[in-house]
Amino acid sequence: MTTSTGTTTFTDLYGRAPEGEWAAPGRVNLIGEHTDYNLGFALPIALPQAVRIQAARRTDGLLRVWSAQGGGEVTELRVADLAPGAVPGWAAYPAAVVWALRDAGHEVGGADIRLDSDVPSGAGLSSSAALECAVAVAFNDLYGLGLAAPELALLAQRAENAFVGVPCGNMDQMASMCCRPGAALFLDSRDLSTRQVPVDLAAADLTLLVLDTRVKHDLGDGAYAALRAGCERAAALLGLPALRALDAADLPAALPRLPSELRPLVRHVVGENARVEEAVAHLDAGDPAALGPILTAGHASLRDDYQVSCPETDLAVEAALAAGAYGARMTGGGFGGSVIALVDTAAADRVAAAVTEAFRAAGYTAPRTLTAVPAEGARRLG
Ligand code: GLA
C-alpha cells in the first residue's frame, strides 16, 4: 500500500477485485495548434502510451484513488464534497471528472480506483486528458450512463476548465476519446464533428519521431489563458463569434482593425486552420511526406506569431531539419514539451541522434525520443 511502483495490485489496495479495466491514450497533434478554443480545426493522433484504470463502484459515497505514479498513498475523497479548487495534486483530475459528471446531472457515486500511466507527464502529450478520459470512460460503463465519446470528451474538458482551472480547448480530450488506430482525427472544434483520416506512415517508409525536450510545459501558469483571452478579444473586436469565422481571404482587411499586439495571434489562427485542411488533403491523396513543409511552417507561426515556442523546441526543430527531416514542429500547448519530426524510417536514428547531440552541445538535458504510431482511443480492456 505504500509502494509507488506499478506492482501494487487493485486487490492489494482495496481487498477485492476490480469490476473492469479501461485505458485512454495521450496524443500528439500533427497540425492545428491553438485552434481548438478558437473553434477551428486540429489533426491529432493517439499515442500507444495510455493511462490504465481499474475500478469498482462503492455504495458509501467515497472516491478512493491510487496512482502508481502518485507517491504511494490512497487518496480518499467524499463525492458529495467535491468542489472546484478543493482537491490538490494529481487526484484533482479523477475528482474533477466525477464532479463534472454529477454537476451535469448524472447519477454517479463513489469508486475504488487504481491508475497507472506510461504517458510522459509535462511533455505536451496530454497526460492530463488521458487521465480524465480514462476516468470518464470507466464511470460511463460502471454507472451505465450510455454517453457517447464526444459527450465524455466535453465533460472531461469541463472537468479541467472548471475544477482544475486550466482553460484548455477540447482537442486533447477529443483525441483521447475518439482517435482510431491507423488514423488521424480531423476535428472540427466548433461542432465536434470528426473524420478518421488514414495515416499509413509505414507504407511510405516514414516515421514520426516525438522528441520530448524535457522542458516541463505547464498550461496553468497564465500564459495559455492570456493567449486564449487575446483571441477572444480579437474575435469580439471583429464582430465574430470566434476566430474560426475569419476566412483567410478576409485577413488582410481584418488585421488593421485590431490593436497591434493581437494581429500575430489572429494571423496564426487563420493560417493554422488552413494548414490543417491542407494536411488532410495530402493524407487523403496518400502523400504523408507532403506534410513536412506544413509542419515546419506551423512551427514558424507558433514561434514568431503565437510566441509559445522556447529555445529547446526551436533547437530540436532546427536540428531535425538539418539532419534531413521532411518537417518538424512543436506539438501541444507549447512553453516546452515535445517536438514531432517526420523522417524517413531509415534516417530516424540519425535524426534522433542529431537532436540529442545538438542538445548536448547547447548544454540542455538530453531529449527523450518516442516513435508515434496512430493508436486507439479510450476503450474498455476487460
Ligand atoms: C493544450 C490544450 C489544448 C490545445 C493545445 C494547443 O494541449 O489542452 O486544448 O489548446 O494546448 O493546440
Boltz pocket constraint, residues with backbone or C-beta under 6 A from the ligand:
constraints:
  - pocket:
      binder: B
      contacts: [[A, 32], [A, 33], [A, 34], [A, 35], [A, 36], [A, 37], [A, 124], [A, 168], [A, 169], [A, 170], [A, 171], [A, 172], [A, 219], [A, 332], [A, 333], [A, 334]]
      max_distance: 6.0
